[in-house]
Amino acid sequence: MKKFSIALTLVCALWISAGAPTARAAPCLAVTLTGTQSGPQLFNGQAGAGTLVRFGDDSNDCGAVKLQFDAGRGTNMRLSQIGVRPAQLNAIFFTHMHSDHTEGFADIMQLRWNNNSKGPKLDVVCSVDAASPLGFALSCGKFVLHIGDAFIQSGEIAQRRSEDKERLAGGPAELANVLAFTPNDEPQLVWSSGAVKVSAIRSNHVAGHASYRVDTPAGSVVIGGDAGSDVVTPPRVTSTSAQVEKLAQGVDIIVHSAFHPIMGPDKTSGMPALLFYRQSLAPDLGALAKRVGAKHLMLTHLGPSMGTERHGPWKIPGGPLTQADYRNAVESSAFAGNIVVGTDLATIRIPAK
C-alpha cells in the first residue's frame, strides 16, 4: 500500500508540473549613454555622442538584442566598460553625418573585421544621401563604403590578412550591410528583430537628420539625436522638433541632445545664432516630455558640458554649469518625471533592477 501511495504521489506531481505554465524570465530594456560630449570639442575625457539600447530578459541581463545609436569617439571604450564587444552589436543607427556622432564607427568596424571577419555583417541603418541647400550632399552610404580606406592605404589590411587569410580583403566596409531609408514626417519601420521594432522620422538639424524610436515588450525609447525645430529663428513656439514629438507619443524614455539657454545669442557667450538655434533647449525638452507622457528624460550631448569653462571657443556666461542648472532648466517646464542629466554610461533599466 505504501508503494502504491508513493507512486500515486509521483504521478500527481508530474501531472501538476506538466499542466502548470512554465515560468518565463521577465523582459527588460536598458538604455545606456555611451558618450555625452557635445560637438567635436573635448572635455574631461567624455566620449562622443552615442546611445546603446539593449533588450532581453533577466536571464541574459537585457542582452539578447544590442542596438547602437550614433558612435562618437570612444564608443568602443565605453562599450568595453559594460562588457559589450563590437561583434555583439546587431545594428547601428546614425541620426546624421556629423563627426561627433560618427568617428567611433571606424574603430567598431576595424575591430569587428579584425576578430570576426566571418560575420555576421552589421546592419547600418541611416538616411539615403541627402542634398543640402548649400549645394553638397551628406552621404551615410559613402561614409560606410569608405570607412576602411585609411587602413587599406596604410597597408594594415594587407598586413593583417597575411596573418589570417579569412579576414576580408576589402577591409571593414565588407562587414557592413547598409539599410538606407528616406526620412519623412511620419514614423516608418526601418529595422526589426523579433519583438524589437525600430521606427524613424525626419527631424531638423542638418540635411538627412533622423530620429528613432525603439519599441519592445519591456518598454520604449526615443533617440532624438540633435533634432531641433523646423523654425530655426525666433519668434517660435518651441525649440524642439514637432516630428520628434509625434514619434514620442506615449514613450517611456526620451534621450535627446540638450542646450542650456545660457548659450543663447541674447547672452554673452558669442556662440553663433545658426549653431544655437538648431538645437533643442532643456526647458523645451521638459515640456515635450510632459506633453507626450514620457516617464524618463535623459539629457545628453550637453551644450555646454557640465563643469567646463568654455564650449569649444565660446565662453559660458556666469561660469561652468552644474547638474542642478540643467535639472532646474527642465523642471521650469513642470515636467515631473525622472530627469537624467547625462554622464557617460548613465543607464535606465525598465523594469528597474
N, C-alpha and C positions, 0 to 999 in steps of 0.2 A: 504493500500500500504506500509506503514511504517513497519507493522508487517511482511509482505512478504519479504521486503528488509533485515530485521534483521535475519529472518530465513535463507535466501539465503546466507548471510554472514557467519552464523554459519556452514552451510553445507560445504561451500567452505573451511572454516578454518579446519574443521575436515578432509576433503579430502586431503588438503595440508599436514596436520600433519601425516596422515596415509601413504602418499606417500613418505614423507621425510625420509632419513636414520636416525636411532637413534644414537645420539652421544655416543661414547664409551670412557671410560677413557683410557688415554694413557698408554701403557705398560711401565714398568720401571724395572731396575736391580740395586740392591745396593750390594756393596761388602765392608764388614767391617772386619778389622783386630781385632780379639777378643783377641789376645795375640801376642807379638813380641819378647819375650825372646828367646835367642839362647842357647840351651843346658840345662842341669839340674841345672846350677848355678842360682843364684838370683841377681837381681839388681833393686833397686828403685821401688819395687812393681809391676814390669812388670808381666803380665800374660804369661803363656806358649803358645807355638805356636798354632795358630788356625785362621780360616777364616770363616766368615758367609756370605753366598750368599743368597740373597732374591730376589724373582721375584713376580711381581704382577702388579698393576696399581695405578694410583693416588687415587683411591677410598679406597684402603687398604694400602697405603704408601709402596708399593712394598712388601707386606707381605703375599701373597697368598701361596707361597712356600718358605720354610726356610730350607736351607741345611748347615750343619756344616762340615767343612773340618779340621780334627785334633782337638784335645781338650786337650791342655796342662793345667797345674794347673791354677785355677782361671777362667776357661771358663765360668762357671755358673755366677760368679760375674760380668764379663764383659757383658754377655748376659742380665743380670738383669738391667744393666745400660741403655740399649736401649729397655727395655720393652719386651724382649723375654724370655718366660718360657720354661723349658725342654719339657713340653708336646706339645709345638707348633712346635718343630723340626720334619720335615718329614723324614729326613735321616741324618746319619753321615758317613763320608768317612775318612778312615785312609790312609795316604801316607805310613807309615811304623811304626814298633813297637819299637820306642824309647820313653822313659818315658816322655820326654819334649813335646811329641805330643799326649800322651795318658792318662796321670794321672788325667786329669779333667773328664774323661769319667765316672768313678765310681760315682762322685758327680752328674753328669747329670742323670745317671740311678737310683741311690738311690732316688733322689727327684722325679723322674718320677714314680717309684714304690710306693713311699710313698703317692703321691697325685693322681696318675692316673693309678692304677693297672687294671682298666677295659679296658685299652688300648686307642688307638691302639698301636700295637707294633712299635718300632722304627727300621727302616731299617738301618743295619750296613753294609756298603759296604767296602770291603778290599780284599787284596790278599789271595789266598789259602796259606796253610803252605809252607814256603819257606826254603829250605835246604841251610845252609851256607857252604861254602867250608871249614870252620873251624871245621865242624863236629856236629853242632847242628842245630835246626830248629827255625825259628821265626814264631809264630802262632797267628794270629789275632783271629781265631776261639776259641782257648783255652783261650785267654785273655778275650774274651767276656763271654764265658761259666762260667768262674770262677770270674767274676767281683764282685759278691756279697759275696764271700766266707768269707771274714773277718767279714762282718756284720752278716752272719749266725753263724759263730763260736763264735762271741762275745755274741750271744743271742739276738741281737737287732731285727732281723727279727721276731723271735718268739714273742718277747715282743710287738712289734708294731702290729703283727697280732692278739694278744689277745685283742687289742683295736679296730681293724677293720678286720673282717674275710674276707672281699673282697680283701684284699691285698694278692698277690700271695705267696704261701708257699715257692716256690723256690727262692724268692728274685728277685732282679732287672734283673738277667740274663734271666728270663722268659719273660721279655718285649722286648727282642732284637730279631730281625729277621736278621740273618747273611746272606748276599748275597756275597759269595766269588767268585772271578774270578782269572784266570791265566793271569798275565800281559805279554804282548808280545810287539814286536817292531812296531806294527800297532795299531792305535786307535780302541777301541772297545766300543760299547754301554754297560754300566753297570747299568744304572738306568734311569728311565724316569717317568714323571708325566705330562700328557697333552702335552703342548708345550715345556716343560723343558726337555732337554736331557743332560745326563752326560756321557762322554766318558773317558776312561783311557788308559794309555800306560805305558810300563815298563820304568823305569828310574833308574840310578845307584846311590846308596848311601850305602845301606845295602841290604841284600837279601830280596826280596819281595817288594822293594820300587816301588811305582806307583805315577804318576802324573795325574791330572784330568783336564777336560775341561767341562764347563757348557755352553750350547747354549740355548738362549731364544729369543723370538721375539724382545726383547729390546736391546740385545747385548750379548756378550760372554766374558768369563773369564777363564784363565788357572791358576790352582794352582799347582806350580811346586814342592812344598814340599822342601826337602833338596837335590834335584837332582843335580848331577854333571856329568862330562864327564866320558865315559867308559874308557878313557885313564887316569889312576889315577896318573901318574907321568910325569913330563916334559921329553923330549920335546912333546908338544901337541899344536894343533891349538887353542883350547879354553878350558876353564874350564866348560862350560855349556854342557847340555845334547842334543845330536842330536835328541833323541826321543821327548824331550820337544819341541824342535824347530819344529819338524814335527807336533806335536799336536797343536802348537800355530799359525799356518799359518792363517793370516787374523783376529786374535783375537783382541778384543777391549782392554782387561785388562790382564796383567800378574802379578800374585802375586808369589813372589819367595824369598826363603832364600838367603841372600847375605853376603858374607865375604868381608872385605876390604883387599887389597893386603898387607897392613902394617903387617899383621899377618903371612906372608909367611916365610918359612924356611930360605930364603935369608936375612931376617931381624933379629932382636934380641929378638923376643917375647918368643922363646923357645917352641912354640906350635909344637907338633909332626907333621911331614910331612903327616902321614896317615890321621890325622883328617883334616888338612888344604886342602889337595888335593881332598877330596871327596865332597867339597862344590863348588858352583859357585861363582865367583868373580864379584863384582859390575860392573867393566868396561865391562866384557864379557856379562853380562846380558843386559847392554845397547845396545851392538852390536847385540845380539839376538833379542831384542825388535825391533830394527831398521830393521833387515832383514825380520821379519815376518809382519811388518806393524802395530804393536801394537800402540794404542793411549796413553795408560797409563801403567806405570811400578810401581808396589808397592813393595818396598823392605821390607822384614820382617825377623824375626829370625836373626837379625843383629849380625855379629861377627866382632868386639865386639859391645856391646850396646853403644849408644851414651852417653858420659859423664862418663863412668866407667874407672877406672884406671887399671883394670885387667879383663881379660876374663877368668873366673874361676881362675886357678892357674897361668895363663900366663900374663905377663905384656904387656902393649900397648906401643910399641916403639914411643917415641915422646910425649906421654901423651894422655889423652882422646880425642876421635874423636867427631866431631860435625856433624850436618845435612849437612853442607856445604862440609865436607870432603867426605861424601857418594855421594852427588849430583855431586861434581866435578869429582869423580871417574866414575860415569855413563856418564856424559857429555863428558868425554875424548873419548868416543866411537862415538861421533857425533849423539847420539840419541837426537831427538828434541821434543819428546813427553812429556807428563806430568809425572813428577817423584815425587813419594810419598816415602819419607824416613820414614819407618813405626814407628808409635807410637800406643799404644793400642787405639782402637776404631776409628782410621783413616778410613774414608769411601769415596768411589767413587760411585756416583749415575749416571746412564745413563737412560734418559737424566738428565742433571744437573737440580736441582730444584731451 
